């Protein structure tokens, strides 16, 4: 069976304090993050961390994209100002200051290499 040339995906997540690998670009595909947005439903400001993770020779190399970035109460933040290309095996990792109050949605286009 032939692989699809383009696949659109939506990833949703309730962010936690511990690191969560929320998306991994599949083997044979490049993931293009079209939108990454988070909403704070807590009555006070919360912070979020967003990291790009690439595994090379058995070691993880992290690039922090947002670090302790504040999101005011009842507000929404676009995590990316443009598109992000994830090569096969690359991961997006998130965590936050308080469990269960940051709601994340990511739109991704996976395109066959």
C-alpha positions in Angstrom: 0.0 0.0 0.0 1.3 3.4 -0.9 2.0 6.0 1.8 0.0 9.2 1.7 1.9 12.2 0.3 0.4 14.7 2.8 -1.3 14.0 6.1 -2.9 16.7 8.3 -2.9 16.2 12.1 -4.3 18.0 15.1 -2.6 17.4 18.5 -4.4 18.5 21.6 -3.0 18.2 25.1 -3.5 19.4 28.7 0.0 20.5 29.7 1.6 19.1 32.9 4.5 20.1 35.1 6.5 17.1 34.0 7.9 17.0 30.4 5.6 15.6 27.8 6.8 14.6 24.3 3.6 15.7 22.5 4.6 15.0 18.9 7.2 13.0 17.0 7.7 13.4 13.3 7.2 9.9 11.9 9.9 8.0 10.0 9.8 8.9 6.3 7.9 12.2 6.9 8.7 15.8 7.7 6.3 17.4 10.1 5.5 21.1 9.5 3.9 22.8 12.5 1.4 25.2 11.1 -0.1 26.4 14.3 0.8 26.0 18.0 -1.5 27.7 20.5 -2.0 27.4 24.3 -4.8 28.8 26.5 -4.5 29.5 30.2 -7.7 28.6 32.1 -6.2 29.2 35.6 -7.2 32.3 37.6 -3.5 33.4 37.7 -0.6 33.7 35.3 1.1 30.4 34.3 4.4 29.7 32.5 5.1 27.3 29.7 8.3 25.7 28.2 8.4 24.5 24.6 11.4 22.5 23.4 12.6 21.0 20.1 14.3 17.6 20.8 16.5 15.8 18.3 18.2 12.4 19.0 21.6 12.0 17.5 23.8 8.9 18.2 21.6 7.9 21.2 21.7 11.3 22.8 18.9 13.9 23.0 19.8 17.4 22.0 17.3 20.0 23.2 16.7 23.5 21.9 14.5 25.6 24.1 12.1 27.6 22.1 10.2 29.1 25.0 11.5 29.0 28.6 9.3 29.9 31.5 7.2 32.1 29.2 4.3 33.7 31.1 0.7 33.4 29.9 -1.8 35.7 31.8 -5.0 34.3 33.2 -7.7 33.6 30.6 -5.4 34.5 27.8 -4.1 32.6 24.7 -0.6 32.5 23.3 0.6 31.6 19.8 3.8 29.6 20.6 5.3 30.0 17.1 5.5 33.2 15.0 5.9 31.1 11.8 6.1 27.5 10.7 8.4 24.9 12.3 9.9 22.0 10.3 10.5 18.8 12.2 12.6 16.1 10.5 11.8 12.4 11.0 12.3 11.6 14.7 12.3 15.2 15.9 10.0 15.8 18.9 8.1 18.7 20.5 8.3 18.7 24.3 6.2 20.9 26.7 5.8 21.4 30.4 4.3 24.2 32.6 4.2 25.7 36.0 0.9 24.1 37.3 -0.8 20.9 36.0 -4.0 20.9 34.0 -4.6 24.6 33.3 -2.8 25.1 30.0 -4.7 23.7 27.0 -2.6 23.2 23.9 -3.6 22.6 20.2 -1.2 22.1 17.4 -1.9 21.7 13.7 0.7 19.7 11.7 1.2 18.8 8.1 3.2 15.6 7.6 4.7 15.4 4.2 6.3 12.3 2.7 10.1 12.7 2.3 
